[in-house]
Amino acid sequence: MIKVLLRKLRESLISVTPVALLVLVLSLTPVVSLSFTEVTAFLVSAAVMVAGIGLFGMGAEMAMSPMGERIGSGLTRSRNLPLLLSAAFVMGLCITVAEPDLSVLASQVSEVVSDKLLVFTVGVGVGIFLLLSVLRMIFRVNLSNLLFYSYLALFMLTSLVLVYGNSDYLALAFDAGGVTTGPVTVPFLMALGVGIAGTLGGKQSSENSFGMIALSSVGPMIVVAALGIGAKGEFTYTLPDYSMESKLGAGIFRVLLSTARDVGIAVVLIVLFFFILDRIFLRLPKKTLIRIGVGIAYTFAGLVLFLSAATVGFMPIGFALGRGMAESPALLLGFSFLLGAVVVLAEPAVLVLNRQVEGVTGGTVEKRSMMIALSCGVGISIGLSMLRIWLGFSILCYLIPGYLLSLGLSFFVPKLYTAIAFDSGGVASGPLTSTFILPFAIGACTVLQGEGSILSDAFGIVAMVAMTPLITIQLLGFRAIMAGKLRDRSSMRRILDADDEVIIRFT
């Protein structure tokens, strides 16, 4: 176990180091003015984040993934469809209601829609679409078709919001799809899909292993957009205290306690649901349950360390970088691409996704190719978001063409790549996006557009991070198709050009 933990820590060190080095180099330039205390606190937070990601990876491997896979396979083998669908809905509701990132989003619109109503409605949306994803696997429904009709419904609701509601609602509606698939949710849902698809079997079992996160991300966007129809009034947004001083000293303990409470609620809901199902249906061996219990402890400790480090060290630095870079918009655009490309490497759920992709596909989709596609996609999304903040146009100018392109590609690339791509969108927009990239965008917006434009211009960046991997990873699949065709054509040409003497005939 020690060797495995050391390997996880080494992987997390490789992931976090590029972000830490980038900030450290910038702190030595006149572009961003950071005090010695801020730089020191950031580097300490980066070290804590390394430990957090390592522990989380260990916990996800020992507990979260086995729990999801056991529940999926066990309930599917029971052949009790009402039970399986009911469990899927309850899981989606419970996991979403406990997701810390969703509470942050809900607080931004509390003046227009009750935060409790919003959280519950989003939970219902995730539960319904998680139920639909289970039905898709059981009845072998094409994922591309289901995604097409789901996003068509979303675009129809978007048009209704523009006509009858508050257009400022839309950026938050699209952001909702990213914040609901957090670090606790992702490994559990991915493993749940593997368990159900593996039990059902069939030629498309690899493809069916993915897509659950993709559909679970659509639900929140649809229900929040629906809430925006007829919603009137002004959004109120109070700029948070991004100063480093407020989070040091006694502030560290407040952050730790608050984070431990939020993570504890999320983990406890999943664990209780799992152990209830185990007592009734699964009946796992005691040794397996003990291993899962140890993994849960690793998961809890890792997430508390990761999220606390992101709040204390990364959030203030992200805001300061945004304000400093905004003084030179051209420099801001170039730096934003680089920042997005390296930040996605440190998202804890990305490592879980890459490991599962390699395992399910047997190495057909390589981890290296996935990381390059994700890094390019997130880098482009952050750069385009900064351009939008600078020029002040609507987020829909990106999202509608982007989703139409990604949905169009889904009908031409291998279905496995489509399923992985749409899952990757939810995974890439993880907690580091909310605690580092979003403050970075808010900082830039305060300089370029003023605090009054934060909701309309800075928000929506999570939606951009969730959208661009849909395109880049499907382009990866398109490249695989073209490379295969070129190889076949080259082989056929060599056969046709060969001399008759070297052609061996078998009779």
Residue pairs with C-beta under 8 A, 6 or more apart in sequence:
4 58
4 61
5 54
5 55
5 58
8 53
8 54
8 55
8 57
8 58
9 50
9 51
9 54
11 53
11 54
11 57
11 351
12 49
12 50
12 51
12 52
12 53
12 54
12 57
12 346
12 348
12 351
13 50
14 345
15 53
15 345
15 346
15 351
16 46
16 49
16 50
16 53
16 345
16 346
18 342
18 345
19 46
19 342
19 343
19 345
19 346
20 42
20 43
20 46
22 338
22 339
22 342
23 39
23 42
23 317
23 321
24 39
24 43
26 32
26 34
26 321
27 34
27 38
27 39
31 324
31 325
31 327
31 328
31 331
32 320
32 321
32 324
32 325
33 320
33 324
34 42
34 317
34 320
35 244
37 244
37 245
37 248
38 244
38 316
38 317
38 320
41 244
41 248
41 312
41 313
42 313
42 314
42 317
43 313
44 313
45 309
45 310
45 312
45 313
45 314
46 309
46 313
48 305
48 306
48 308
48 309
48 313
49 305
49 306
49 309
49 310
49 313
49 314
49 346
51 302
51 305
52 301
52 302
52 303
52 304
52 305
52 306
52 307
52 308
52 309
52 348
53 302
53 306
53 346
53 348
53 351
54 302
55 298
55 299
55 301
55 302
55 305
56 183
56 298
56 299
56 302
56 303
56 306
56 348
57 302
57 348
57 351
57 352
58 295
58 298
58 302
59 295
59 296
59 297
59 298
59 299
59 300
59 301
59 302
60 187
60 295
60 299
60 348
60 352
61 295
61 355
62 291
62 292
62 294
62 295
62 298
63 291
63 292
63 293
63 294
63 295
63 296
63 298
63 299
64 184
64 187
64 188
64 191
64 270
64 295
64 296
64 299
65 187
65 188
65 190
65 191
65 352
65 356
66 191
66 288
66 291
66 292
66 295
67 188
67 191
67 270
67 271
67 274
67 292
68 187
68 188
68 189
68 190
68 191
68 192
68 193
68 194
68 195
69 191
69 192
69 194
69 195
69 198
70 195
70 274
70 278
70 282
70 284
71 87
71 91
71 192
71 195
71 274
71 277
71 282
72 191
72 192
72 193
72 194
72 195
72 196
72 197
72 198
72 199
73 195
73 196
73 198
73 199
74 195
74 277
74 281
74 282
75 83
75 84
75 87
75 196
75 277
75 281
76 84
76 195
76 196
76 199
76 200
77 199
78 84
78 281
81 138
84 134
85 131
85 134
85 135
87 277
88 127
88 130
88 131
88 133
88 134
89 127
89 128
89 130
89 131
90 127
90 273
91 127
91 130
91 192
91 270
91 273
92 123
92 126
92 127
92 128
92 129
92 130
92 131
92 216
92 219
93 123
93 124
93 126
93 127
94 123
94 269
94 270
94 273
95 126
95 184
95 185
95 188
95 189
95 266
95 269
95 270
96 102
96 119
96 122
96 123
96 126
96 127
96 180
96 185
96 220
97 119
97 120
97 123
97 269
98 184
98 262
98 265
98 266
98 269
98 270
99 179
99 180
99 182
99 184
99 185
99 266
100 182
100 259
100 262
100 263
100 266
100 307
100 431
101 179
101 180
101 182
101 431
101 434
102 119
102 122
102 176
102 179
102 180
102 182
103 115
103 119
103 262
104 179
104 434
105 118
105 172
105 175
105 176
105 179
106 115
106 116
106 118
106 119
107 115
108 172
108 235
108 237
108 455
108 459
109 115
109 118
109 169
109 172
109 235
111 233
111 234
111 235
111 236
112 166
112 169
112 231
112 233
112 235
113 227
113 231
118 224
118 227
121 223
121 224
121 227
122 176
122 180
122 219
122 220
122 223
122 224
124 223
125 219
125 220
125 222
125 223
125 224
126 180
126 216
126 219
126 220
127 219
128 219
129 150
129 215
129 216
129 218
129 219
130 189
130 212
130 215
130 216
130 219
132 146
132 215
133 193
133 211
133 212
133 215
133 216
134 196
135 141
136 143
136 146
136 208
136 211
136 215
137 193
137 196
137 197
137 200
137 208
138 196
138 200
140 202
140 204
140 208
142 415
143 207
143 211
143 214
143 410
143 415
143 418
143 419
143 422
144 407
144 410
144 411
144 415
144 418
146 215
147 214
147 215
147 218
147 407
147 410
147 418
147 422
148 407
148 410
150 215
150 218
150 222
151 218
151 403
151 407
153 222
154 218
154 221
154 222
154 225
155 400
155 403
157 222
157 225
157 226
157 228
157 229
158 170
158 173
158 225
158 396
158 400
160 229
161 167
161 169
161 170
161 173
161 225
161 228
161 229
161 231
162 170
164 229
164 230
165 228
165 229
165 230
165 231
165 232
166 228
166 231
166 232
166 233
166 235
167 394
167 456
168 235
168 455
168 456
169 224
169 225
169 227
169 228
169 231
170 225
170 228
170 394
170 395
170 396
170 460
171 395
171 455
171 456
171 459
171 460
171 463
172 224
172 455
172 459
173 221
173 224
173 225
173 228
174 221
174 395
174 399
174 460
174 462
174 463
175 459
175 460
175 461
175 462
175 463
176 220
176 221
176 224
177 217
177 218
177 220
177 221
177 425
177 426
177 429
177 463
177 466
178 217
178 425
178 426
178 429
178 433
178 462
178 463
178 465
178 466
179 220
179 429
179 434
179 462
180 216
180 217
180 219
180 220
180 426
181 189
181 213
181 216
181 217
181 349
181 426
181 427
181 429
181 430
182 266
182 349
182 430
182 431
183 303
183 306
183 348
183 349
183 430
183 431
184 263
184 266
184 267
184 270
184 299
184 303
185 213
185 216
186 213
186 349
186 352
186 353
186 426
186 427
186 430
187 349
187 352
188 270
189 212
189 213
189 216
190 209
190 210
190 212
190 213
190 352
190 353
190 356
190 423
191 356
192 212
193 208
193 209
193 210
193 211
193 212
194 209
194 356
194 360
196 208
197 205
197 206
197 208
197 209
198 205
198 209
200 208
202 208
204 415
206 360
206 361
206 416
207 415
207 416
207 419
208 419
209 356
209 360
209 419
210 357
210 360
210 416
210 419
210 420
210 422
210 423
211 419
211 422
211 423
212 423
213 422
213 423
213 426
213 427
214 419
214 422
214 423
214 425
214 426
216 426
217 422
217 425
217 426
217 466
235 455
237 451
237 454
237 455
239 442
239 446
239 451
239 454
242 315
242 316
242 319
242 320
242 439
242 443
243 316
244 316
244 317
247 255
247 311
247 312
247 315
247 316
248 312
251 312
252 308
252 312
255 308
255 311
255 312
256 304
256 308
259 303
259 304
259 307
259 308
259 311
260 300
260 304
262 307
263 300
263 303
263 304
263 307
264 300
267 296
267 299
267 300
267 303
271 296
274 292
278 284
278 289
284 292
302 348
303 348
306 348
306 431
307 431
307 435
310 431
310 432
310 435
310 436
311 435
314 432
314 435
314 436
315 435
315 436
315 439
316 439
317 436
318 435
318 436
318 437
318 438
318 439
318 440
318 443
319 439
319 440
319 442
319 443
320 443
321 339
321 440
321 443
322 439
322 440
322 441
322 442
322 443
322 444
322 445
322 446
322 447
323 443
323 444
323 446
323 447
324 443
325 331
325 332
325 335
325 336
325 444
326 332
326 443
326 444
326 445
326 446
326 447
326 448
327 447
329 386
329 390
329 448
332 386
332 390
332 444
333 383
333 386
333 387
333 390
334 383
336 379
336 382
336 383
336 385
336 386
336 440
337 379
337 380
337 382
337 383
338 379
339 379
339 382
339 437
339 440
340 375
340 378
340 379
340 380
340 381
340 382
340 383
340 437
340 465
341 375
341 376
341 378
341 379
342 375
343 378
343 382
343 432
343 433
343 436
343 437
344 350
344 374
344 375
344 378
344 428
344 465
345 371
345 375
346 432
347 427
347 428
347 430
347 431
347 432
347 433
348 430
348 431
349 427
349 430
350 371
350 374
350 427
350 428
350 430
352 427
353 370
353 423
353 424
353 427
354 367
354 370
354 371
355 367
357 365
357 367
357 370
357 420
358 365
358 366
358 367
361 416
364 416
365 416
365 417
365 420
369 476
370 420
370 424
370 473
370 476
373 469
373 472
373 473
373 475
373 476
374 424
374 428
374 469
374 472
374 473
376 472
377 428
377 468
377 469
377 470
377 471
377 472
377 473
378 428
378 465
378 468
378 469
380 468
380 472
381 461
381 464
381 465
381 467
381 468
382 437
382 461
382 464
382 465
384 398
384 464
385 441
385 460
385 461
385 464
386 441
386 444
388 395
388 397
388 398
388 457
388 460
389 441
389 444
389 445
389 448
389 449
389 457
389 458
390 448
392 449
392 453
392 457
395 460
395 463
395 464
398 464
398 467
399 460
399 463
399 464
399 467
402 467
402 468
402 470
402 471
403 467
403 470
405 471
406 421
406 422
406 467
406 470
406 471
406 474
409 418
409 471
409 474
409 475
409 478
410 418
410 421
410 422
410 474
412 478
412 481
413 474
413 477
413 478
413 481
414 477
414 480
414 481
416 477
417 473
417 474
417 476
417 477
417 480
418 474
418 477
420 473
421 469
421 470
421 471
421 472
421 473
421 474
421 477
422 470
424 469
424 470
424 473
425 466
425 467
425 468
425 469
425 470
426 466
428 465
428 466
428 469
429 462
429 463
429 465
429 466
433 461
433 462
433 465
434 462
437 461
437 462
437 465
438 458
438 459
438 461
438 462
441 458
441 461
442 454
442 458
444 458
445 451
445 453
445 454
445 457
445 458
446 454
449 457
495 503
